[in-house]
């Protein structure tokens, strides 16, 4: 979840929500998120997962939980005694927008996150070849 020099691309926000994670033969339902960024999240659940394992993350946005979910493709980035970190590797466009809005709504300083989003090359359209 950190870039090559150890600096984070996106500031984490503390967020208390439940998440479902499917990784290999492990299914985790209703686990607590400790923090979230546009790059990944930390799940407070011990599940015996191995770093590098691909996973599907579902984050509910409404009631009932199935009303709308953000679905993210991820990879287990790290595991420790309290839980595990997931790095997002693919985010569908509609889920990306909902995730971005969730972060901005829960951020202490939304302008900081707006700047991070704007400065991140992967979130801006590429210049056209004629530019």
C-alpha positions in Angstrom: 0.0 0.0 0.0 3.0 2.2 0.1 5.0 3.3 -2.9 8.7 2.5 -3.5 10.0 5.1 -1.0 7.6 4.2 1.7 5.3 7.2 1.4 1.6 6.6 1.1 -0.1 7.6 -2.1 -3.4 8.3 -0.2 -4.1 9.4 3.4 -6.0 6.8 5.3 -9.3 7.7 7.0 -10.6 6.0 10.1 -13.8 4.3 9.2 -16.0 2.0 11.1 -18.0 -0.1 8.7 -18.4 -3.8 7.9 -16.9 -5.5 4.9 -17.1 -8.9 3.3 -13.9 -10.5 1.9 -13.6 -13.6 -0.3 -10.0 -14.9 -0.6 -9.1 -18.4 -1.8 -11.2 -20.7 0.4 -11.7 -18.1 3.1 -15.0 -16.2 3.3 -15.2 -13.4 5.9 -18.6 -11.8 6.5 -19.2 -8.6 8.5 -15.6 -7.9 9.5 -14.8 -4.4 10.8 -12.8 -2.0 8.7 -10.3 0.0 10.8 -9.2 2.4 8.0 -9.7 3.0 4.3 -8.0 4.9 1.5 -8.5 4.9 -2.3 -5.6 2.4 -2.5 -6.7 -0.1 0.1 -8.1 -0.9 3.6 -7.3 -2.6 6.8 -9.7 -5.4 8.1 -9.7 -6.1 11.8 -10.1 -9.9 11.5 -7.7 -12.7 11.8 -8.3 -15.1 9.0 -5.0 -17.0 8.3 -4.6 -15.4 4.9 -1.3 -15.2 3.1 0.1 -12.0 1.6 -0.3 -12.0 -2.2 -3.6 -13.8 -2.1 -6.2 -12.3 -4.6 -9.5 -11.3 -3.0 -12.9 -9.8 -3.6 -14.0 -7.0 -1.2 -17.6 -5.9 -0.8 -18.4 -2.8 1.2 -22.1 -2.1 1.9 -23.3 1.4 1.6 -26.9 1.1 2.6 -29.6 -0.8 4.5 -30.2 -3.6 3.9 -26.6 -4.4 3.3 -27.4 -5.7 -0.2 -29.0 -2.4 -1.2 -25.7 -1.2 -2.8 -22.2 -2.5 -2.5 -18.9 -1.3 -3.6 -17.0 -4.3 -5.1 -13.3 -4.1 -5.3 -10.7 -6.6 -6.6 -7.8 -6.8 -4.1 -4.7 -8.5 -3.0 -3.7 -9.3 0.6 -0.8 -6.9 1.2 0.1 -7.8 4.8 -1.2 -9.8 7.8 -0.5 -9.2 11.5 -2.0 -10.3 14.9 -4.9 -7.9 14.6 -6.0 -8.4 11.0 -4.9 -7.8 7.4 -4.4 -5.1 4.8 -5.8 -5.3 1.4 -4.4 -3.4 -1.6 -7.0 -2.6 -4.3 -5.9 -3.8 -7.7 -9.0 -3.2 -9.8 -12.0 -0.9 -9.1 -14.9 -0.7 -11.4 -15.8 2.9 -12.5 -19.1 3.0 -10.5 -17.5 1.6 -7.4 -14.5 4.0 -7.7 -16.9 7.0 -7.6 -18.7 5.6 -4.6 -15.5 4.8 -2.8 -14.2 8.3 -3.5 -17.4 9.9 -2.2 -17.3 7.7 0.9 -13.7 8.8 1.6 -14.6 12.5 1.1 -17.7 12.3 3.3 -15.8 10.7 6.2 -12.6 12.7 5.9 -11.5 15.2 8.5 -10.0 17.3 5.7 -11.8 16.7 2.4 -9.6 19.2 0.6 -6.5 17.1 1.4 -8.1 14.1 -0.2 -9.3 16.1 -3.2 -5.6 17.2 -3.7 -4.4 13.6 -3.5 -7.0 12.5 -6.0 -6.1 15.3 -8.4 -2.3 14.7 -8.1 -2.6 10.9 -8.7 -1.9 10.2 -12.3 -4.1 7.1 -12.4 -7.2 9.2 -11.6 -6.8 11.8 -14.3 -7.5 11.3 -17.9 -4.4 10.8 -20.0 -3.5 13.7 -22.3 -4.7 13.2 -25.9 -2.0 12.3 -28.4 -2.4 15.7 -30.1 -1.6 17.5 -26.9 
